[in-house]
């Protein structure tokens, strides 16, 4: 059974078969996704003319604001995820024809980086995401909370005092805990309730939401390390248009799951794409089987020889989004 016959075979992706799977998915989406086919034709990039991953056309993520990307038929009441926005911005919409594929992706990635969810108490400090709805991050954390089955796992809005008491209790019980937190809420909580943490790890998901001054990731992590007496702050890298996440467990260096690969493009020449170096970030996410797997993001970063990467911020003039920490002028 090949990759296209079994969508859940993304978890069997390796460096040796990634290109084969990505090329097959490009042809599949070119044939079945009318919007993507039109875009590829305008660039004169058809399956017959593509011989390597660098030649595949990458859709700007902003297209998700204006077009419906689907390689499967649309149906009423289809699940969709919507990006966070500030005033007068248009959100991206990512339509999900098979939620099971998203769940397979984020659960397998979580287990790869952290182990079994049931080993943890899992806490979500994601107030703005909970308030607006249609958040892929909330969907993921809610599923992890359910898998955790710990009685104190759950979401918190602005009830920081309750969270403080829960973390104290979990620490006294030596319970392994993961806190997924939007950046501004983590900083607010750290200022009001600093607490030394030994058995708890913080996973910062990005996002000031206009609530606080923009900071670099290093500045954010230094404040959180001080408040919680931690050597490392973890980070999650994801976005509405992706069904996979990368994680950073130390030194702000991210690792993607095997079915997600990053590239860099030159700021002044979007067709100049490389496997490593500094530039704007392009992503192939094989979990995006039913939408578009080939995305040109507005993030600026660096991809290293081993495939790990750093995100330095946003490209100048791009919209500030949930995952932003700093606007880049380069």
C-alpha positions in Angstrom: 0.0 0.0 0.0 1.5 3.3 -1.0 1.4 6.7 0.7 -1.6 8.0 -1.3 -3.6 4.9 -0.6 -3.1 5.2 3.2 -3.2 8.7 4.5 -2.0 7.7 7.9 1.3 6.5 6.5 2.6 10.0 7.2 3.9 8.6 10.4 6.1 6.2 8.5 7.9 9.0 6.7 11.7 9.1 6.9 14.5 11.1 5.3 14.9 8.4 2.7 11.3 8.5 1.5 10.3 12.1 2.2 10.9 13.3 -1.4 9.1 10.4 -3.0 6.0 11.1 -0.8 6.2 14.8 -1.3 6.4 14.5 -5.1 3.5 12.1 -5.1 1.4 14.5 -3.0 2.3 17.4 -5.3 0.9 15.5 -8.3 -2.2 14.5 -6.2 -2.9 18.0 -5.2 -2.2 19.5 -8.6 -4.8 17.1 -10.1 -7.4 17.5 -7.4 -7.1 21.0 -6.0 -8.3 23.5 -8.6 -6.9 26.6 -6.9 -3.5 25.0 -6.4 -3.5 23.8 -10.0 -4.2 27.3 -11.3 -1.4 28.8 -9.2 1.1 26.1 -10.4 0.1 26.7 -14.0 0.6 30.4 -13.7 4.2 29.7 -12.5 4.6 27.0 -15.3 5.3 24.4 -12.6 3.5 21.3 -13.5 4.2 17.7 -12.4 5.8 17.0 -15.8 8.3 19.8 -15.2 9.2 19.2 -11.5 12.2 17.0 -10.7 13.0 18.0 -7.1 11.4 19.5 -4.0 12.9 23.0 -4.6 10.9 23.4 -7.8 7.5 22.7 -6.3 5.3 25.8 -6.1 4.7 27.0 -2.5 1.4 28.8 -1.9 1.7 32.0 0.2 -0.2 31.4 3.5 -2.1 34.6 2.9 -4.1 32.7 0.1 -5.9 30.9 2.9 -7.6 34.2 3.6 -9.2 34.4 0.2 -9.4 30.8 -1.2 -10.7 27.5 -0.1 -8.0 24.9 -0.4 -9.4 21.4 -0.7 -8.3 18.3 -2.6 -11.5 16.6 -1.5 -15.1 17.6 -2.0 -16.4 20.3 0.3 -19.4 19.4 2.5 -21.7 21.3 4.8 -20.6 21.6 8.4 -17.0 20.7 7.5 -14.6 21.4 10.4 -12.4 24.4 9.8 -9.7 26.2 11.7 -9.4 29.9 11.7 -6.4 32.1 12.4 -6.3 34.7 15.1 -6.4 38.3 13.9 -6.3 41.9 15.2 -8.8 44.6 14.2 -9.6 44.8 10.5 -7.6 41.7 9.5 -9.1 38.8 7.6 -8.5 35.4 9.2 -7.2 32.4 7.3 -9.5 29.4 7.1 -8.2 25.9 6.9 -10.9 23.3 6.0 -10.4 19.9 7.4 -12.1 17.0 5.6 -10.6 14.4 7.9 -10.0 15.4 11.5 -8.5 11.9 12.1 -5.5 12.8 10.0 -4.8 15.9 12.1 -5.2 13.9 15.3 -2.8 11.3 14.0 -0.3 14.0 13.2 -0.3 15.9 16.5 -0.6 12.8 18.7 2.3 11.1 17.0 4.4 14.2 17.1 3.6 14.7 20.8 4.6 11.2 21.7 7.8 11.6 19.7 8.9 14.6 21.7 7.3 14.0 25.1 6.1 10.5 25.4 2.6 9.3 26.4 0.0 12.0 27.2 -1.3 9.9 30.1 2.0 10.4 31.9 1.3 14.1 32.3 -1.2 16.5 33.7 -1.8 18.8 30.8 -2.8 22.5 31.2 -3.9 25.0 28.6 -3.4 28.7 29.3 -4.9 29.8 26.0 -7.5 32.5 26.9 -7.7 34.3 23.6 -7.8 31.1 21.6 -10.7 29.7 23.7 -12.6 33.0 23.4 -12.6 33.1 19.6 -13.2 29.5 18.7 -12.2 27.4 15.7 -8.6 27.2 17.0 -6.4 24.3 15.8 -4.3 24.8 18.9 -7.3 24.5 21.3 -8.4 21.4 19.3 -5.0 19.8 19.8 -4.6 20.7 23.5 -8.2 19.5 24.3 -7.4 16.1 22.7 -4.2 15.9 24.8 -6.1 16.8 27.9 -8.6 14.0 27.2 -5.7 11.6 26.6 -4.0 12.7 29.9 -7.0 11.7 32.0 -5.5 13.5 35.0 -8.2 15.1 37.1 -6.4 18.5 37.2 -5.8 18.6 33.4 -7.8 21.4 31.8 -8.0 25.0 30.4 -7.6 28.2 32.2 -8.8 31.6 31.0 -7.8 34.5 33.3 -8.2 32.7 36.6 -4.5 32.9 37.4 -5.0 32.3 41.1 -6.6 29.0 40.5 -3.8 28.0 38.1 -1.2 29.0 40.7 -2.9 26.8 43.4 -3.1 23.8 40.9 0.5 24.1 40.0 1.5 24.2 43.7 -0.6 21.0 44.3 0.9 19.3 41.3 4.5 20.2 42.3 3.9 18.9 45.9 2.7 15.6 44.3 5.8 15.5 42.0 3.4 15.2 39.1 4.9 15.7 35.6 3.0 18.6 34.1 3.0 20.4 30.7 1.6 23.9 30.4 0.7 25.0 26.9 0.5 28.8 27.1 0.0 31.8 24.8 2.9 34.2 25.3 1.1 37.2 26.7 -0.8 35.0 29.2 2.3 33.3 30.4 4.0 36.6 31.0 1.0 38.0 32.8 0.9 34.8 35.0 4.7 34.9 35.6 4.5 38.5 36.8 1.6 37.9 39.2 2.4 34.4 40.4 6.1 33.5 40.1 6.6 30.0 41.3 9.7 27.7 41.2 8.8 24.6 39.0 10.6 21.3 39.2 8.1 18.8 37.7 6.4 21.3 35.4 7.5 22.3 31.9 6.2 25.4 30.1 5.5 25.2 26.3 5.2 28.7 24.9 3.0 28.8 21.8 3.7 32.4 20.7 1.3 35.3 20.5 1.1 38.7 22.1 -2.4 39.4 20.5 -1.7 43.1 20.9 -1.9 42.7 24.7 1.8 43.5 25.4 4.8 45.0 23.7 6.4 42.6 21.1 9.5 40.8 22.4 12.0 38.5 20.9 11.6 34.8 21.9 14.9 35.1 23.9 13.5 38.0 25.9 10.3 36.1 26.6 12.1 32.9 27.6 14.5 34.8 29.9 11.5 36.4 31.8 9.8 33.0 32.1 12.9 31.2 33.2 13.4 33.7 36.0 9.8 33.6 37.2 9.6 29.8 37.2 13.3 28.9 38.1 13.6 26.8 34.9 16.7 26.1 32.8 14.7 25.8 29.6 11.3 27.0 28.2 9.9 24.8 25.5 8.2 26.2 22.4 5.6 24.9 19.9 5.7 26.1 16.3 2.5 25.7 14.3 -0.1 27.7 12.5 -3.7 27.5 11.3 -2.6 26.5 7.8 -0.5 23.5 9.1 -1.6 20.2 10.5 1.8 19.5 12.0 3.8 21.1 14.8 7.5 21.4 15.5 8.8 21.7 19.1 11.8 23.3 20.7 13.1 21.7 23.9 16.2 23.7 24.3 18.1 26.8 23.0 15.1 27.9 20.9 16.0 25.3 18.2 13.0 23.6 16.7 12.7 20.0 15.4 9.9 19.0 13.1 8.4 15.6 12.9 9.6 13.4 10.0 6.6 14.3 7.7 7.3 18.1 7.9 10.3 19.7 6.3 11.4 23.4 6.2 13.2 25.3 3.5 14.3 28.9 3.1 13.6 31.2 0.2 15.3 34.5 -0.7 13.3 37.5 0.3 13.8 39.2 -3.1 13.4 36.0 -5.2 10.7 33.6 -4.0 11.7 31.0 -6.6 15.2 30.7 -5.1 14.7 28.0 -2.5 17.4 26.2 -0.5 17.4 23.3 2.1 19.4 25.3 4.6 20.5 28.8 5.5 18.7 32.0 6.4 15.6 33.4 4.7 11.8 33.3 4.6 10.4 30.0 5.6 8.8 27.5 3.3 7.2 24.3 4.6 6.1 21.0 3.2 3.7 19.3 5.6 2.5 15.9 4.4 -0.3 16.0 6.9 -1.9 18.7 4.8 -3.0 16.0 2.4 -6.5 17.3 1.8 -5.7 21.1 1.6 -2.3 22.2 0.4 1.0 20.8 1.7 3.3 23.4 0.2 3.3 26.7 2.0 5.3 29.9 1.8 5.1 31.5 5.3 5.7 35.0 6.4 8.2 33.9 9.0 11.9 34.6 8.8 14.4 32.1 10.2 17.3 29.8 9.7 17.3 26.1 8.7 20.3 24.1 9.7 22.0 21.2 7.9 20.3 18.6 10.1 16.9 20.0 9.4 16.4 21.7 12.7 15.6 25.4 12.6 15.2 28.7 14.4 12.4 31.3 13.9 13.7 34.9 14.2 10.5 36.7 13.6 8.1 38.0 10.9 9.0 39.4 7.5 8.6 43.2 7.5 5.2 44.4 6.3 3.5 41.0 6.9 0.6 40.8 9.3 1.3 40.2 13.0 -0.2 36.8 13.8 -0.6 34.5 16.7 2.9 33.0 16.3 4.7 36.3 16.0 7.3 37.4 18.5 9.2 40.1 16.5 8.9 41.9 13.2 12.1 41.4 11.1 13.7 44.2 9.0 16.3 42.4 7.0 
